[in-house]
Amino acid sequence: MKYKKIIELLPAYTLFIFLLSSNSACSNGQANNKQTEDTVTDTITTFVYPEVPTMLNTPELRADYLARHYWEHVNFADTNYIHHPEVTEQAWVNFIDILQLIPAQTRDIALKTS
């Protein structure tokens, strides 16, 4: 009698086990998709210089503009810059070189607004 009842319930158990295994398979697929979505690509490869307007045609005017607008394309809240010292250190060195080409008063303004 017991075996007859078990045999009658066997399709229900099989269905239950199938549903459990398919549910875990689906959730694993979602977890894998989530991991690929959370992967952040690193976008910092070079330093982006500001574009100097063509009407600034003397070296002094171009250096002045460049010093004042040098850091415009840098997002200082982005911590990826920490992982790229080859980009940030060279950008800093180039900025210091540009500061040597402009008057002291303009240099102070450029440093304060950076």
Buried (B, 14 or more C-beta within 10 A) or exposed (E): EEEEEEEEEEEEEEEEEEEEEEEEEEEEEEEEEEEEEEEEEEEBEEBEEBEBEEEBEEEEBBBBBBBBBBBEEBEEEEEEBEEBEEBBEEBBEBBEEBBEBBEEEBBEBBEEEB
